[in-house]
Amino acid sequence: MTTKFLLPESELPTHWYNVVADLPSPPPPPLGADGKPATLDALAAIFPPGLIEQEVSAERWIAIPEEVREIFKLWRPSPLYRAHRLEKALKTPARIYYKNESVSPTGSHKPNTSIPQAWYNKQAGIRRLATETGAGQWGCSLALAGQLLGLEIRVYMVRVSYEQKPYRRSMMQTWGAEVFASPTNLTAAGRQILQKNPDTPGSLGIAISEAVEEAIGRADTNYALGSVLNHVMLHQTVIGLEARKQMALANDYPDAVFGCCGGGSNFAGIAFPFFADKAAGREVRLVAVEPTSCPTLTKGIYTYDFGDATGLTPLLKMHTLGHDFVPPGIHAGGLRYHGASPLVSQLVDAQLVEAMAIPQIETFEAGLLFARTEGIVPAPESTHALAATIREAKRCAETGQSQSLLVCLSGHGHFDMSSYDRYFAGELRDYDYPAEAIKDSLAHLPKFA
Ligand SMILES: *Cc1c(COP(=O)(O)O)cnc(C)c1O
């Protein structure tokens, strides 16, 4: 009975897979504030040429730089596990596999993109990167990349997380990054929001505005985003490319692939390489799982919206709850961004990817069951994908169908124990983000959209 399916370092992917090559239609382009396709110049103010090229590329395979692959070897290829003990607890005939991305130095999948992003910026002569972070994993991952590749990192951390997750802040500082609670009074965007609402808990959209403003204003500084954009989805495909080989080692192929979805990067990472098979005619379900309190894919609309709160970024065609959406503080599980990856959104709109939303108590129950059977305490984000997988495995137990289920364990929850504490204390409530509030936020969409 094999538990871990391991690839040697020589099997580390040499190329990223670009899903654009297999989409049924070309992705709608980003637009400028005037409603016309955004010029590459607008992107060049905050991103290096290497990443812009990837952002607009339709090439199926893009080579991973050798220095990036060498750094990846610190934790990649990551292991694929068969969840024997979870299967047993569920009395399911389903075969459950999880790809364990928690083995990276920061404990999540995010260094898969922070390392190449820092590398391409360094190639372009950039000295500093500004970024936002919500729960702190992205800030940690970029701090790590800055440390390994010699770039200064400044992180605008959503205030509510800054207060709730002090150890994420210390971790970023351990890797040499500067960290501020956002909104700050260091930027015009931050000051504008503090003036209107001094007690704001902050949001990812606000923190993005601050980081982008800084990157636009300084020639030595670029901006880095941990999810949503096409080049981020591209970088994360190392997850699924490895998983495909590992499923073959297990003599199996998934009937369904599950990933949690905030901005969409870990879902894209595990699912896109299997989409390549689907595009070639193979049957496989790809399921993106989000919280009911931030239901971007299931309740948002597919349209052009800004990536940040104050309208500094180009407009992206994506599922959105409206760029001024501020997620409820009651929600403990991450995945709080108002939008979603344009590539994932396009696939959901084309009904090639399924989306579902799960309430938070069920996600923590799934996290606990996983921790108590498989031993790893999952990140609250990952528990969404686990909960969906467990629902499917239970369905298999009822019908007697032996399906093969693959799930991305996007990270561990060692820095999120305060969320588990709230669950243990019975403080968490299921919460559907009110349809009224969504309607209100959507009323502020850019007018020509
Ligand atoms: C950031 C993060 C996510 C969500 O990112 P996506 O871009 O939506 O995939 C999920 N899990 C963990 C552990 C994370 O750190």
The ligand as a Gaussian input file, in Angstrom:
#p B3LYP/6-31G(d) Opt

LIG

0 1
 C       -3.123000      32.252000      -0.989000
 C       -3.578000      30.925000      -0.645000
 C       -4.694000      30.363000      -1.252000
 C       -5.538000      31.097000      -2.253000
 O       -4.864000      31.441000      -3.398000
 P       -5.502000      31.234000      -4.815000
 O       -4.763000      32.162000      -5.703000
 O       -6.928000      31.464000      -4.754000
 O       -5.181000      29.850000      -5.148000
 C       -5.052000      29.086000      -0.927000
 N       -4.381000      28.380000      -0.027000
 C       -3.293000      28.882000       0.595000
 C       -2.606000      28.045000       1.606000
 C       -2.865000      30.164000       0.301000
 O       -1.785000      30.661000       0.903000

